[in-house]
């Protein structure tokens, strides 16, 4: 009975706390230049950072070119492999820089649409669809570079890469 009373008291305090706390977890974000993006996200898009876009490839044995270059000695890359990896990285980076800048511009446009009170179902939908298309292209720019790496590295190098990156639970 004592345990029940303690549990009931705890539950009552918890419910009261939740009911009194209506503060949004968005608090403070209303001052952002682009409300939907943190400054870190903006910087990441504008600097072609990975931002987790290649995670599906990385964690399924498709190495990333930046990390392959960082591990070139350990992976015993040939000069030809280094050149091909650098080319894959450079192509990904160029595409990601362009797409990232476009994405930030579109997010800024979406924010302005709402800030100016001009958003409606049609214009918001169209702009959000465009942002989603750009995000998909940006994600593929990163994933595509990982896919390219599978044609550059040997299976043994892919296994070594996974091991060096700490994958596989060892």
Buried (B, 14 or more C-beta within 10 A) or exposed (E): EEEEEEEEEEEEEEEEEEEEEEEEEEEEEEEBEBBEBEEEBBEBBBEBBBBEBBBEBBEEBBBBBBBBBEBBEEBEBEEEBBEBBBEBBEBBBEBBBBBBEBBBBBBBBBBEBEEEEEBEEEEBEEBEEBBEEBBEBBBBBBBBBBEBBBEBBBEEBBBBBBEBBEBEEE
